[in-house]
């Protein structure tokens, strides 16, 4: 058994990450600045939602694995590589996100893609992880309550929320810790064949969909139609969501029909 309590292991996370820096380019990177982190997290969220749309079904399980030992970056990498290899051999297909904790441990969130029973998944994780006598750890496996919220939570994307009647600008601000730069620790990875298409191809698709939505929203009639539907049925749906939904399907026959009715005074 290793002694992982060595005081020479330095802190894995930044105590005061800088918000941004002057740059001619859009800030990127999980460790450089908070703004760069927000951009990376938002991009990953969009890719995960696009991937799910291409799968034509929801992701299956959310898993958290907390390693309760202070390890060096090299030990963290070696341990997790071995675990991921075994998980893949045990039939798990998932995306993982790595986070530092305030106690200087590493935690992992897994977004499981394939259909496994809870017992199959738990057994697969148990046999992939090290003996708890050597490296203590614990896990939690549960069905995903909200596909949309879970991907924002595991990435700690900047997310607005109403909590107990109070509007919060950045829901995960207190939970978000940035790794120190240059530790050689990957933030995100996959186990098995997780992505439906290459990420670059999916990102290009996302950008072209966003452009199509933006172009469609230039049409004042489409915005009028969205407002009309919102007034009729939309108390529970934000107007912006209705606008985007119509804009995404602006070329569809039923949307064109509704626009014609609206223009003819039928709506």
C-alpha positions in Angstrom: 0.0 0.0 0.0 1.3 3.5 -0.9 1.5 6.4 1.4 -0.5 8.9 -0.4 -0.5 11.5 2.3 2.8 13.0 1.3 2.8 16.8 2.0 5.1 17.3 -1.1 2.1 16.7 -3.4 1.1 20.2 -4.4 -2.5 21.4 -4.6 -4.3 20.2 -7.8 -6.6 23.2 -8.2 -6.3 26.9 -8.6 -7.4 28.9 -5.6 -7.8 32.2 -7.5 -8.2 31.5 -11.3 -8.1 34.6 -13.4 -11.3 35.6 -15.1 -9.9 36.4 -18.5 -6.9 37.8 -20.3 -6.5 40.1 -23.3 -6.6 38.0 -26.4 -7.5 38.6 -30.1 -9.0 35.1 -30.1 -11.9 33.4 -28.2 -10.4 32.2 -25.0 -10.1 28.4 -24.8 -8.6 25.8 -22.4 -9.9 24.3 -19.2 -7.1 25.7 -17.0 -6.0 29.1 -18.4 -8.9 31.4 -17.4 -12.5 31.1 -16.1 -13.8 32.5 -19.4 -11.8 29.9 -21.3 -13.3 27.2 -19.0 -16.8 28.5 -19.7 -16.2 28.3 -23.4 -14.8 24.8 -23.3 -17.7 23.6 -21.0 -20.4 25.2 -23.2 -18.9 23.6 -26.3 -18.8 20.1 -24.6 -22.4 20.6 -23.5 -23.5 21.3 -27.1 -21.5 18.3 -28.4 -23.0 16.0 -25.7 -26.6 17.1 -26.6 -25.9 16.8 -30.3 -24.5 13.3 -29.7 -27.6 12.3 -27.8 -29.8 13.6 -30.7 -27.9 11.5 -33.1 -28.2 8.4 -30.8 -32.0 8.9 -30.9 -32.4 7.9 -27.3 -31.3 9.3 -23.9 -28.0 8.5 -22.1 -28.6 5.8 -19.5 -26.7 6.3 -16.2 -24.9 9.0 -14.2 -22.0 7.8 -12.2 -19.7 9.6 -9.7 -16.5 8.0 -8.5 -14.6 9.8 -5.8 -11.0 8.7 -5.1 -10.3 9.4 -1.5 -6.5 9.5 -1.7 -4.1 12.3 -2.5 -2.1 11.2 -5.5 0.4 12.9 -7.7 -0.7 13.9 -11.3 1.4 11.0 -12.6 -0.3 8.5 -10.2 -3.7 10.0 -11.1 -3.1 9.5 -14.8 -1.7 5.9 -14.4 -4.6 4.8 -12.2 -7.4 6.2 -14.3 -5.9 4.9 -17.6 -5.8 1.4 -16.1 -9.4 1.8 -14.8 -10.7 3.0 -18.2 -9.1 0.1 -20.0 -10.8 -2.3 -17.6 -14.1 -0.5 -17.8 -14.0 -0.8 -21.6 -13.1 -4.5 -21.4 -16.1 -4.8 -19.0 -18.5 -3.4 -21.6 -18.9 0.2 -20.4 -19.3 3.0 -23.0 -19.1 6.4 -21.4 -17.7 9.9 -21.3 -15.8 10.9 -18.2 -15.0 14.3 -16.7 -12.3 14.7 -14.1 -12.5 17.2 -11.3 -10.2 18.2 -8.4 -11.8 18.4 -4.9 -11.0 20.8 -2.1 -9.5 17.9 -0.2 -7.0 17.5 -3.2 -8.5 14.3 -4.4 -9.8 13.5 -7.9 -13.5 12.9 -8.6 -14.9 11.5 -11.8 -18.3 11.9 -13.4 -19.4 9.4 -16.0 -22.1 9.8 -18.6 -23.0 6.3 -19.6 -24.1 5.7 -23.2 -24.9 2.0 -23.5 -27.8 0.0 -22.1 -26.7 -1.9 -19.0 -28.6 -2.8 -15.9 -27.6 -1.0 -12.7 -26.1 -4.2 -11.3 -24.0 -4.9 -14.5 -22.7 -1.3 -14.4 -21.9 -1.5 -10.7 -20.1 -4.8 -11.1 -18.1 -3.5 -14.1 -17.0 -0.5 -12.1 -16.1 -2.5 -9.0 -13.9 -4.9 -10.9 -12.2 -2.1 -12.8 -11.4 0.1 -9.7 -8.5 -0.7 -7.4 -8.9 -2.5 -4.1 -10.3 -0.1 -1.5 -7.6 -1.3 1.0 -5.0 0.1 -1.3 -6.7 3.3 -2.6 -10.0 4.1 -0.8 -12.8 5.3 -3.1 -16.6 5.3 -3.3 -19.2 5.5 -6.1 -22.7 6.5 -6.8 -24.8 5.1 -9.8 -28.2 6.4 -10.6 -30.6 7.0 -13.5 -30.2 10.5 -15.1 -33.0 12.7 -13.9 -32.5 15.5 -16.4 -30.3 14.9 -19.5 -30.0 18.6 -20.1 -29.0 19.5 -16.5 -26.7 16.6 -15.9 -24.4 17.5 -18.8 -24.3 21.1 -17.5 -23.5 19.8 -14.0 -20.7 17.4 -14.9 -19.0 20.1 -17.1 -19.8 22.9 -14.5 -20.9 25.0 -17.4 -22.0 28.5 -16.5 -25.8 28.0 -15.9 -28.5 30.4 -14.9 -31.1 29.0 -12.5 -34.0 29.8 -10.2 -33.3 28.1 -6.9 -35.8 28.5 -4.0 -37.3 31.5 -5.8 -34.0 33.2 -6.2 -32.3 33.9 -9.6 -28.8 32.6 -9.7 -26.4 33.7 -12.5 -23.9 30.9 -12.1 -25.4 27.9 -10.5 -22.2 25.9 -10.2 -19.8 28.7 -9.2 -19.2 27.2 -5.7 -18.5 23.7 -7.0 -16.3 24.7 -10.0 -12.6 24.1 -9.4 -10.0 24.6 -12.2 -7.0 22.3 -12.3 -3.6 23.9 -12.1 -2.2 24.5 -15.5 0.5 22.1 -16.8 -0.2 19.2 -14.6 -0.6 16.9 -17.6 -4.1 15.9 -16.4 -6.8 15.5 -19.0 -10.1 17.0 -18.2 -12.3 14.9 -20.4 -12.1 11.5 -22.0 -14.1 8.6 -23.3 -14.5 4.9 -22.7 -15.4 2.8 -25.7 -17.1 4.2 -28.8 -18.9 7.1 -27.2 -19.2 9.7 -30.0 -21.7 9.0 -32.8 -19.5 11.0 -35.3 -16.1 12.8 -35.1 -16.4 15.8 -32.8 -15.3 18.2 -35.4 -18.0 17.1 -37.8 -20.6 17.4 -35.0 -19.4 20.9 -34.1 -19.6 21.9 -37.8 -23.2 20.6 -37.8 -24.0 22.5 -34.6 -22.7 25.7 -36.0 -24.7 25.4 -39.2 -27.9 24.6 -37.3 -27.2 27.8 -35.1 -26.7 29.8 -38.3 -30.0 28.5 -39.8 -31.8 29.4 -36.5 -30.3 32.8 -36.5 -31.2 33.5 -40.1 -34.8 32.2 -39.6 -35.2 34.5 -36.5 -34.5 37.5 -38.7 -38.1 36.9 -40.0 -40.5 39.1 -37.9 -43.4 36.8 -38.8 -41.7 33.9 -37.3 -41.2 35.8 -34.0 -44.8 36.9 -34.1 -45.9 33.3 -34.5 -43.7 32.2 -31.5 -45.2 35.0 -29.4 -48.7 34.0 -30.4 -48.1 30.3 -29.5 -46.4 31.5 -26.2 -49.5 33.6 -25.4 -51.8 30.6 -26.0 -49.9 27.7 -24.5 -46.5 28.9 -23.4 -46.8 29.7 -19.7 -44.5 26.8 -18.9 -42.2 27.2 -21.9 -39.8 30.2 -22.3 -40.5 32.3 -25.4 -36.9 31.9 -26.5 -37.4 28.1 -26.6 -40.5 28.4 -28.7 -38.7 30.8 -31.1 -35.8 28.4 -31.5 -38.0 25.5 -32.1 -39.9 27.2 -34.9 -36.7 28.7 -36.3 -35.1 25.2 -36.4 -38.1 23.9 -38.4 -38.7 27.1 -40.4 -38.7 25.2 -43.7 -41.1 22.5 -42.6 -44.5 22.4 -44.2 -46.5 22.8 -41.0 -44.5 25.9 -39.9 -44.9 27.5 -43.3 -48.7 26.8 -43.1 -48.9 28.4 -39.7 -47.0 31.5 -41.0 -49.4 31.7 -43.9 -52.4 31.6 -41.5 -50.8 34.2 -39.4 -50.2 36.5 -42.3 -53.8 35.9 -43.6 -55.1 36.8 -40.1 -56.2 33.2 -39.5 -54.0 32.7 -36.4 
